[in-house]
C-alpha cells in the first residue's frame, strides 16, 4: 500500500494536477497581466501570470499589435472582453505601471509593464491546447491558447453588458468546446502522442511535416 499524503497535489480536487496542462475552463486568479513589446519589431502581446490551485503559471496571451505596429482585431477583442469582465466600462482606459516580480523556477526578479486593471483578479479562463510545427526547430510544439474569459460567477462580457442570463455562454462552451484541441501544420493526434512519449523517454521526435509558419499578432494599447 502507498503512504498517505496531504500534499497540495495529492488532495487537489482537479484530479491531482496543480497546473493548467489540458484544454478546459479553469478558475484562476490573475496575479498580474503585462504588456510585452518585441525588441525586434513593433509587435505587442499581453501575457498572464496566474495563480491556479496555489501554483504560479504563465500563460502567453494574444498579440494585440503585429510586427509592423498594426492593430490586430482578435487579440484586441479578447482583451476588451477581459476588461468588461474586470468591471471596466465604456470609455475607460488601461493603467500601465512598471512593476518588479520574481518569476521562473529561480524566482528571478524581472520588471514588467503591468496592466493595473487586471491585477489580483479572480476569473474563469478557457484554455485550448494547440499543436503545430515550430519553424525554428522543425519539431512539434504545444501552445496554451486563451479562448475566453468569464467573471468569477460565470458571466461573459456580453452577459455583463446586456444584463442577460449569467452563465449561459459558459455552459455552452463547457459542453461544446471546453475539451477541444487544435492541430495545425498536418500534425495529428497520433503524432502528438508519439511526441509526448519521446519527450518522456528523452529521445528526439520527428515532426509530421515541414511547414513554414508566421506568428500572428493583435492591437489595443497605445504607446
C-alpha positions, 0 to 999 in steps of 0.5 A: 500500500502507498503512504498517505499524503496531504500534499497540495497535489495529492488532495487537489480536487482537479484530479491531482494536477496543480497546473493548467496542462489540458484544454478546459475552463479553469478558475484562476486568479490573475496575479498580474497581466503585462504588456510585452513589446518585441525588441525586434519589431513593433509587435505587442502581446499581453501575457498572464501570470496566474495563480491556479490551485496555489501554483504560479503559471504563465500563460502567453496571451494574444498579440494585440499589435503585429510586427509592423505596429498594426492593430490586430482585431482578435487579440484586441477583442479578447482583451476588451472582453477581459476588461468588461469582465474586470468591471471596466466600462465604456470609455475607460482606459488601461493603467500601465505601471512598471512593476518588479516580480520574481518569476521562473523556477529561480524566482528571478526578479524581472520588471514588467509593464503591468496592466493595473486593471487586471491585477489580483483578479479572480476569473474563469479562463478557457484554455485550448491546447494547440499543436503545430510545427515550430519553424525554428526547430522543425519539431512539434510544439504545444501552445496554451491558447486563451479562448475566453474569459468569464467573471468569477460567477460565470458571466461573459462580457456580453452577459455583463453588458446586456444584463442577460442570463449569467452563465449561459455562454459558459455552459455552452462552451463547457459542453461544446468546446471546453475539451477541444484541441487544435492541430495545425501544420498536418500534425495529428493526434497520433503524432502528438502522442508519439511526441509526448512519449519521446519527450518522456523517454528523452529521445528526439521526435520527428515532426509530421511535416515541414511547414513554414509558419508566421506568428500572428499578432493583435492591437489595443494599447497605445504607446 
